[in-house]
Amino acid sequence: MNTTAPTGVAPRLADLLAPFVGGELPVHLEAWDGSVAGPESAPHVRVNSPSVLRRLLWSPGELGAAQAYVTGELDVDGSIADALDHVWSEVRSRDLTAVRPTPAALAKLAKLAKDLGALGKPLAPPRSQAVVKGRLHSLLRDRAAISHHYDLSNDFYELVLDSHMAYSSGYWTSDAPDYTLDDAQRDKLDLVCRKIGLDAAPGQRFLDVGCGWGSLSLHAAEHYDARVVGVTISREQKAFVDKRIANRGLQDRVEIRIQDYREIPDGPFDAVASIEMGEHVGEKNYPTYAAALFSNVRPGGRVLVQQMSRKEGDNPGGGAFIESFIAPDMYMRPVGRTVAMIEESGLEVRDVHAMREHYVRTVDVWTERFEARWDDVVALVGEEVARVWRLYLVGGGMAFRDGRMGVDQILAVRPDERGHVGIDMVRPQWVGARP
């Protein structure tokens, strides 16, 4: 029996991690001292600094690993998408999702860190990590959280998104080779406008809650002659949309405001939509958000919410990485609970349209554009932020693909005093010839 202790940083790490990974490492590990461990055929991961161990000691799991990756202390050779996919497959096949570090294991890791000179106080978080303060979902904190993500740079988002600047799932209606993300986003915008009834008559007043870079607001005005109010709490977004309004001569039809959904004074509108904004209002504030949608639509008017969801028991914020680097204070829940909260506001839900597979295709194209323009991204926002976004896009695409996240369009109506909702009882597109 060989009882010789392993030498070299990588073999010692592999020995320490064996109980938590079901034996052999699922990756080929190379440490800063040149030592290696794990199968050569597995994805190659490089631990470039003892700082990785210090981060994992203070933040075991996803957050510590993400901090190490975005700073370059931890790196992956080749495709990080392939590496994460391989590791996630190994985690599931080895049934490791419930494994948590024990105090004894952390003590062994601390001893190894001490031996390697990596023991010490927590390292400063990466510069790209969000810092938000104040009462959860107060007006000031929400503005800070939104600003961290959406005020990064309009030029950056133009590198990644389509020409409409739609930062939400597209609606893919064709598999033709010449059908692009621009087409899918146009079809999504059309779908929303028709679902809320803007095609029934020109000149309707339409409220776009969380209007982003104005894709829906501009589309509704240009193609349906709607009179649009779009609200955002991102000054960068407002500046971008205002410029497009002026360039397209839509000043008489579109008004973009820096305004919280709780502060809209001039409803009700004929129709309301809110595209992937409800995730940012939080769990406790969601009834307030739903009530704002109800109060801002006229009786008989329609409301459409497009929103991401998580399964019961999964992290509602999307995980430590997303909450710390991308969307602080984000909250997602099973779609059924969201439907219940919308109906508790007084709205009547008429349709739930699952679009998860559409988001997989959308994120795939965003990722392709991002990687193709990597040098431009780094020049614009720096390598650390670029690494944050690489991890975000890859992880998000996997979550939608594997069903750990979903997205749905929820169509609701505010009934009038007699319960009328003005929606056809029969949907012709779903009625075929009788067999």
C-alpha positions as CSV (number, residue, x, y, z in Angstrom):
1,M,0.0,0.0,0.0
2,N,1.4,3.4,-1.1
3,T,1.0,5.9,1.7
4,T,3.4,8.5,0.2
5,A,1.8,12.0,0.4
6,P,1.4,13.6,-3.0
7,T,3.8,16.4,-3.8
8,G,3.3,19.5,-5.9
9,V,0.4,21.9,-5.6
10,A,-1.9,20.2,-8.2
11,P,-1.6,16.7,-6.8
12,R,-2.2,17.9,-3.3
13,L,-5.3,19.8,-4.4
14,A,-6.5,16.7,-6.3
15,D,-6.0,14.6,-3.1
16,L,-7.9,17.2,-1.0
17,L,-10.8,17.4,-3.4
18,A,-11.2,13.7,-4.1
19,P,-14.0,13.2,-1.5
20,F,-16.0,16.0,-3.1
21,V,-15.7,15.0,-6.7
22,G,-16.2,11.3,-6.3
23,G,-12.6,10.4,-6.9
24,E,-10.6,11.6,-9.9
25,L,-10.7,15.3,-10.8
26,P,-13.2,16.1,-13.6
27,V,-10.6,18.5,-15.1
28,H,-6.9,18.5,-15.9
29,L,-5.4,20.8,-13.4
30,E,-2.1,22.8,-13.8
31,A,-0.9,24.8,-10.8
32,W,1.4,27.8,-10.7
33,D,4.4,25.6,-9.7
34,G,4.1,23.6,-12.9
35,S,2.6,20.5,-11.3
36,V,-0.4,18.8,-12.9
37,A,-3.2,16.4,-11.9
38,G,-6.3,14.9,-13.5
39,P,-6.9,13.3,-16.8
40,E,-5.2,14.8,-19.8
41,S,-8.3,14.4,-21.9
42,A,-10.4,16.5,-19.6
43,P,-10.7,20.3,-19.9
44,H,-7.5,22.1,-18.9
45,V,-7.8,24.4,-15.9
46,R,-4.9,26.6,-14.7
47,V,-4.5,27.8,-11.2
48,N,-2.2,30.7,-11.7
49,S,-1.9,32.0,-8.2
50,P,-2.2,31.0,-4.5
51,S,-4.9,33.7,-4.4
52,V,-7.3,31.2,-5.8
53,L,-7.1,29.1,-2.6
54,R,-7.6,32.2,-0.4
55,R,-10.7,33.2,-2.3
56,L,-12.1,29.7,-2.1
57,L,-11.4,29.6,1.6
58,W,-13.4,32.7,2.3
59,S,-16.0,32.1,-0.4
60,P,-16.3,28.4,-1.1
61,G,-18.0,27.4,-4.3
62,E,-19.3,29.5,-7.1
63,L,-18.5,33.0,-5.9
64,G,-14.8,32.3,-5.0
65,A,-14.3,30.4,-8.3
66,A,-15.9,33.2,-10.3
67,Q,-13.8,35.9,-8.5
68,A,-10.7,33.9,-9.3
69,Y,-11.7,33.5,-13.0
70,V,-12.6,37.1,-13.7
71,T,-9.3,38.3,-12.2
72,G,-7.3,35.7,-14.3
73,E,-6.0,34.0,-11.2
74,L,-7.9,30.9,-12.5
75,D,-8.1,30.2,-16.2
76,V,-9.4,27.7,-18.7
77,D,-7.6,26.7,-21.9
78,G,-9.9,26.6,-24.9
79,S,-13.7,27.0,-24.7
80,I,-15.0,27.8,-21.3
81,A,-18.4,26.6,-22.5
82,D,-17.1,23.2,-23.2
83,A,-15.3,23.1,-19.9
84,L,-18.3,24.1,-17.9
85,D,-20.5,21.7,-19.8
86,H,-18.1,18.8,-19.1
87,V,-17.8,19.7,-15.4
88,W,-21.6,20.1,-15.0
89,S,-22.1,16.7,-16.7
90,E,-19.7,15.1,-14.3
91,V,-21.4,16.7,-11.3
92,R,-24.7,15.3,-12.4
93,S,-23.4,11.8,-13.3
94,R,-21.5,11.6,-10.0
95,D,-24.5,13.0,-8.0
96,L,-22.4,15.7,-6.4
97,T,-25.0,18.5,-6.4
98,A,-25.7,18.1,-2.7
99,V,-22.1,17.8,-1.6
100,R,-20.9,20.6,0.7
101,P,-17.5,21.3,2.2
102,T,-17.2,19.9,5.8
103,P,-15.4,21.8,8.5
104,A,-12.7,19.1,8.4
105,A,-12.2,19.6,4.7
106,L,-12.0,23.4,5.0
107,A,-9.5,22.9,7.8
108,K,-7.4,20.7,5.4
109,L,-7.7,23.3,2.7
110,A,-6.6,26.0,5.2
111,K,-3.5,23.9,6.1
112,L,-2.6,23.6,2.4
113,A,-3.1,27.3,1.9
114,K,-0.9,28.0,4.9
115,D,1.8,25.7,3.6
116,L,1.6,27.5,0.2
117,G,1.6,31.0,1.7
118,A,-1.9,31.6,0.6
119,L,-3.5,32.0,4.1
120,G,-4.6,35.5,5.1
121,K,-7.4,38.0,5.3
122,P,-10.0,38.0,2.5
123,L,-8.8,39.5,-0.7
124,A,-10.5,42.6,-2.0
125,P,-13.3,41.7,-4.4
126,P,-12.7,42.2,-8.1
127,R,-13.4,45.8,-9.3
128,S,-16.2,44.4,-11.5
129,Q,-18.1,43.1,-8.5
130,A,-21.2,45.1,-7.7
131,V,-21.5,47.3,-4.6
132,V,-25.0,48.3,-3.7
133,K,-26.1,49.7,-0.3
134,G,-29.3,50.7,1.4
135,R,-32.6,49.1,2.1
136,L,-33.5,46.2,-0.3
137,H,-35.5,47.5,-3.3
138,S,-35.6,51.1,-2.0
139,L,-35.7,53.6,-4.9
140,L,-32.0,54.5,-4.4
141,R,-30.8,50.9,-4.1
142,D,-32.8,49.8,-7.2
143,R,-31.3,52.7,-9.2
144,A,-27.8,51.6,-8.1
145,A,-28.4,47.9,-9.0
146,I,-29.8,48.8,-12.4
147,S,-27.0,51.2,-13.1
148,H,-24.4,48.6,-12.3
149,H,-25.7,46.4,-15.1
150,Y,-27.4,48.6,-17.7
151,D,-25.1,51.7,-17.6
152,L,-22.0,49.6,-18.4
153,S,-21.7,51.2,-21.8
154,N,-24.2,51.7,-24.7
155,D,-21.3,51.0,-27.1
156,F,-20.7,47.6,-25.3
157,Y,-24.3,46.5,-25.7
158,E,-24.3,47.5,-29.3
159,L,-21.5,45.0,-29.8
160,V,-23.5,42.2,-28.4
161,L,-27.2,42.8,-29.1
162,D,-29.1,43.1,-32.4
163,S,-29.9,46.3,-34.3
164,H,-33.1,46.8,-32.3
165,M,-31.0,46.7,-29.1
166,A,-33.5,44.2,-27.6
167,Y,-31.9,42.8,-24.4
168,S,-34.4,40.0,-23.9
169,S,-35.4,36.7,-25.6
170,G,-36.2,36.8,-29.3
171,Y,-39.0,34.8,-30.9
172,W,-37.6,32.5,-33.5
173,T,-40.2,31.7,-36.2
174,S,-37.9,30.3,-38.9
175,D,-34.9,27.9,-39.3
176,A,-34.0,29.5,-42.6
177,P,-30.2,30.2,-42.9
178,D,-30.8,33.8,-43.7
179,Y,-33.1,34.3,-40.6
180,T,-31.1,36.3,-38.1
181,L,-31.3,37.5,-34.5
182,D,-32.6,40.8,-35.9
183,D,-35.5,38.9,-37.5
184,A,-36.2,37.0,-34.2
185,Q,-36.3,40.2,-32.2
186,R,-38.6,41.9,-34.7
187,D,-40.9,38.9,-34.6
188,K,-40.9,39.1,-30.8
189,L,-41.7,42.8,-30.8
190,D,-44.5,42.2,-33.3
191,L,-45.8,39.3,-31.1
192,V,-46.0,41.6,-28.1
193,C,-47.7,44.4,-29.9
194,R,-50.4,42.1,-31.3
195,K,-50.9,40.3,-28.0
196,I,-51.7,43.6,-26.3
197,G,-54.0,44.7,-29.1
198,L,-52.0,47.6,-30.6
199,D,-53.1,46.3,-34.0
200,A,-56.8,46.8,-33.3
201,A,-56.6,50.6,-33.8
202,P,-53.9,53.3,-34.4
203,G,-53.1,55.9,-31.8
204,Q,-53.5,53.9,-28.6
205,R,-51.6,55.0,-25.5
206,F,-49.0,52.4,-24.6
207,L,-46.9,52.1,-21.5
208,D,-43.5,50.3,-21.7
209,V,-42.4,49.5,-18.1
210,G,-38.6,49.0,-18.1
211,C,-38.2,50.1,-21.7
212,G,-34.4,49.4,-21.9
213,W,-32.9,50.7,-25.1
214,G,-36.3,51.4,-26.6
215,S,-36.8,48.4,-28.9
216,L,-40.5,47.9,-28.1
217,S,-41.3,51.5,-27.6
218,L,-39.9,52.5,-31.0
219,H,-41.4,49.4,-32.7
220,A,-44.9,50.2,-31.3
221,A,-44.7,53.8,-32.5
222,E,-43.3,53.1,-35.9
223,H,-45.4,50.0,-36.9
224,Y,-48.6,50.4,-34.9
225,D,-48.8,54.2,-34.6
226,A,-49.0,53.9,-30.8
227,R,-48.5,56.9,-28.4
228,V,-45.8,55.6,-26.2
229,V,-44.5,56.3,-22.7
230,G,-41.4,54.3,-21.9
231,V,-39.9,54.4,-18.3
232,T,-36.4,53.4,-17.2
233,I,-34.2,54.2,-14.3
234,S,-31.0,54.0,-16.4
235,R,-29.8,57.4,-17.7
236,E,-27.6,55.7,-20.3
237,Q,-30.6,53.9,-21.7
238,K,-32.7,57.1,-21.9
239,A,-29.9,59.0,-23.6
240,F,-29.6,56.2,-26.2
241,V,-33.4,56.0,-26.9
242,D,-33.8,59.8,-27.1
243,K,-31.2,59.9,-29.8
244,R,-33.0,57.2,-31.8
245,I,-36.3,59.0,-31.3
246,A,-34.8,62.2,-32.8
247,N,-33.1,60.4,-35.6
248,R,-36.4,58.7,-36.6
249,G,-38.6,61.8,-36.1
250,L,-40.8,60.1,-33.4
251,Q,-40.8,63.0,-30.9
252,D,-44.6,63.4,-31.2
253,R,-45.2,59.7,-30.5
254,V,-42.6,58.5,-28.0
255,E,-41.6,59.9,-24.6
256,I,-38.9,58.2,-22.5
257,R,-38.7,59.1,-18.8
258,I,-36.3,58.5,-16.0
259,Q,-39.1,57.1,-13.7
260,D,-39.6,54.2,-11.4
261,Y,-42.6,51.9,-12.0
262,R,-43.9,53.1,-8.6
263,E,-44.0,56.8,-9.8
264,I,-46.0,56.8,-13.0
265,P,-48.6,59.6,-12.6
266,D,-50.7,59.6,-15.8
267,G,-52.3,56.2,-16.3
268,P,-54.4,54.5,-17.2
269,F,-53.1,53.5,-20.7
270,D,-54.8,51.4,-23.4
271,A,-52.1,48.7,-23.0
272,V,-49.0,48.0,-20.9
273,A,-46.0,45.7,-21.4
274,S,-43.0,45.0,-19.2
275,I,-40.3,42.9,-20.9
276,E,-37.8,41.1,-18.5
277,M,-38.0,43.8,-15.9
278,G,-40.1,42.1,-13.2
279,E,-37.0,40.0,-12.2
280,H,-35.5,43.2,-10.8
281,V,-38.4,44.3,-8.5
282,G,-37.8,41.6,-5.8
283,E,-40.1,39.1,-4.0
284,K,-41.7,41.5,-1.4
285,N,-42.2,44.3,-4.0
286,Y,-43.7,42.1,-6.7
287,P,-47.3,42.8,-5.5
288,T,-46.5,46.5,-5.7
289,Y,-45.2,46.0,-9.2
290,A,-48.3,44.0,-10.2
291,A,-50.5,46.6,-8.7
292,A,-48.8,49.3,-10.7
293,L,-49.4,47.3,-13.9
294,F,-53.1,47.0,-13.0
295,S,-53.6,50.6,-12.1
296,N,-51.9,51.8,-15.2
297,V,-54.1,50.0,-17.7
298,R,-57.7,50.9,-18.5
299,P,-60.6,48.4,-17.9
300,G,-60.6,46.1,-20.8
301,G,-56.9,46.9,-21.5
302,R,-54.2,44.2,-21.8
303,V,-50.9,43.8,-19.9
304,L,-48.1,41.6,-21.1
305,V,-45.2,40.5,-18.9
306,Q,-42.2,38.7,-20.3
307,Q,-40.3,37.3,-17.4
308,M,-37.6,34.7,-16.5
309,S,-38.4,31.9,-14.0
310,R,-36.6,29.4,-11.7
311,K,-37.8,26.1,-10.5
312,E,-38.9,25.8,-6.9
313,G,-35.9,25.2,-4.6
314,D,-33.4,26.7,-7.1
315,N,-31.6,29.9,-6.2
316,P,-34.1,32.6,-7.0
317,G,-31.4,35.2,-7.6
318,G,-29.6,33.1,-10.2
319,G,-26.7,32.1,-8.0
320,A,-23.8,33.8,-6.3
321,F,-22.0,34.9,-9.5
322,I,-25.0,36.6,-11.1
323,E,-26.1,38.3,-7.9
324,S,-22.6,39.6,-7.2
325,F,-21.4,40.6,-10.7
326,I,-24.4,41.0,-13.0
327,A,-27.8,41.7,-11.4
328,P,-27.8,42.5,-7.7
329,D,-31.1,41.9,-5.9
330,M,-32.5,39.9,-8.9
331,Y,-35.4,37.5,-7.9
332,M,-37.0,34.8,-10.0
333,R,-39.6,32.2,-9.0
334,P,-41.7,29.4,-10.6
335,V,-44.0,30.9,-13.3
336,G,-47.0,29.6,-11.5
337,R,-46.3,31.8,-8.5
338,T,-45.8,34.8,-10.7
339,V,-49.1,34.2,-12.4
340,A,-50.8,34.0,-8.9
341,M,-49.3,37.3,-7.9
342,I,-50.4,39.0,-11.1
343,E,-53.9,37.8,-10.6
344,E,-53.9,38.9,-7.0
345,S,-53.5,42.5,-8.3
346,G,-56.9,42.2,-10.1
347,L,-55.7,41.3,-13.5
348,E,-57.0,38.2,-15.2
349,V,-54.3,36.0,-16.8
350,R,-55.4,34.8,-20.2
351,D,-52.3,33.1,-21.6
352,V,-48.9,31.8,-20.5
353,H,-46.5,31.3,-23.5
354,A,-43.3,29.4,-22.6
355,M,-40.3,30.5,-24.6
356,R,-37.3,28.8,-23.0
357,E,-36.0,27.3,-26.2
358,H,-36.1,30.7,-27.9
359,Y,-33.8,32.1,-25.2
360,V,-31.3,29.3,-25.9
361,R,-31.0,30.4,-29.5
362,T,-30.9,34.1,-28.5
363,V,-28.0,33.6,-26.0
364,D,-26.2,31.5,-28.5
365,V,-26.1,34.4,-31.0
366,W,-25.2,36.9,-28.3
367,T,-22.3,34.7,-27.3
368,E,-21.1,34.3,-30.9
369,R,-21.2,38.0,-31.4
370,F,-19.4,38.6,-28.1
371,E,-16.6,36.1,-28.9
372,A,-16.2,37.4,-32.5
373,R,-15.7,40.9,-31.1
374,W,-13.6,40.0,-28.1
375,D,-10.8,42.4,-28.8
376,D,-13.3,45.3,-29.2
377,V,-15.0,44.3,-26.0
378,V,-11.7,44.3,-24.0
379,A,-10.7,47.6,-25.5
380,L,-14.0,49.1,-24.4
381,V,-14.6,47.7,-20.9
382,G,-11.3,45.9,-20.0
383,E,-10.5,42.3,-19.7
384,E,-11.9,41.7,-16.3
385,V,-15.4,42.9,-17.3
386,A,-15.1,40.9,-20.5
387,R,-14.4,37.8,-18.5
388,V,-17.4,38.5,-16.3
389,W,-19.6,38.6,-19.4
390,R,-18.1,35.5,-21.0
391,L,-18.9,33.6,-17.8
392,Y,-22.4,35.2,-17.7
393,L,-23.4,34.4,-21.3
394,V,-22.1,30.8,-21.2
395,G,-23.7,30.1,-17.8
396,G,-27.0,31.7,-18.8
397,G,-27.2,29.8,-22.0
398,M,-26.6,26.5,-20.2
399,A,-29.2,27.3,-17.6
400,F,-31.9,27.8,-20.3
401,R,-30.8,24.8,-22.3
402,D,-30.9,22.5,-19.3
403,G,-34.2,23.8,-18.0
404,R,-32.8,25.4,-14.8
405,M,-34.2,28.7,-16.0
406,G,-37.2,29.5,-18.1
407,V,-38.9,32.6,-19.7
408,D,-42.6,33.2,-20.4
409,Q,-44.9,35.7,-21.8
410,I,-47.8,36.2,-19.5
411,L,-50.8,38.0,-21.1
412,A,-53.3,39.5,-18.7
413,V,-56.4,41.7,-19.0
414,R,-58.0,44.2,-16.6
415,P,-61.7,43.2,-16.7
416,D,-64.3,45.9,-16.8
417,E,-67.0,46.2,-14.2
418,R,-69.0,43.5,-15.8
419,G,-66.1,41.1,-16.2
420,H,-65.6,41.7,-20.0
421,V,-62.1,41.3,-21.3
422,G,-62.5,41.8,-25.0
423,I,-60.4,38.7,-26.1
424,D,-61.7,36.2,-28.6
425,M,-62.9,33.0,-27.0
426,V,-61.5,31.0,-30.0
427,R,-57.9,31.2,-31.2
428,P,-58.1,30.4,-35.0
429,Q,-54.4,29.6,-35.3
430,W,-55.0,26.6,-32.9
431,V,-58.1,25.3,-34.6
432,G,-57.5,22.7,-37.4
433,A,-59.7,20.5,-39.6
434,R,-61.5,17.8,-37.7
435,P,-60.2,14.3,-38.2
